[in-house]
Amino acid sequence: MASAHGAAPLLHLLKPQARARVARPAETVLRYAGAAAIVGVGAVHAQQYYAAYFSFVPVIGTLFLLSFIGAGFVAATLVAPVRRLGAGIGDLILVLAALGGIGIAFGSLVSLLVSEYTPLFGFMESGYRLAVVLAIVFDVLATVLLGAFIALVARAWLRPRTHS
């Protein structure tokens, strides 16, 4: 009985007729600001890949390109009107996209900080030039904003529901 009751909220997300949920203004602001921040993460990586010639650095160059592509996909998903598919599935898609964005941004931040002190895939960063500072700012912003967005969506779905 407990396991069936525990799965009920998850099953509710997948029902096409799931009740409509109105996004609160703070949730919407965090969603779009998080999308903008992850675009910043991708833009810094694209600039470094193409203009700073990181495309010639083995492994790191490929990771910069993948970060750019992934950030674009995440941002596009976050701004897409996916809630038209239904509140439950729309929220699920948005939370998964936000988790992907956090993975990209936080992974980028950790990798950058590691590469400041020890070689990472044979590459070591030196100093805090503008691109490094921007990367840190966008990585932190994306992680915090998207994390807060997920927290608000989770809080809305975990709140007791009243049936009219």
CORJO-V43699 format. One record per helix or strand of 2 or more residues. SS is the DSSP state (hx for helix, st for strand). FROM is the first residue (numbers start at 1). TO is the last residue. Records with the same first field share a line. If there is no record, write none. Layout:
BEGIN
SS->FROM-TO ; FROM-TO
END
This chain:
BEGIN
hx->2-14 ; 25-50 ; 54-56 ; 60-79 ; 82-85 ; 87-117 ; 130-158
END
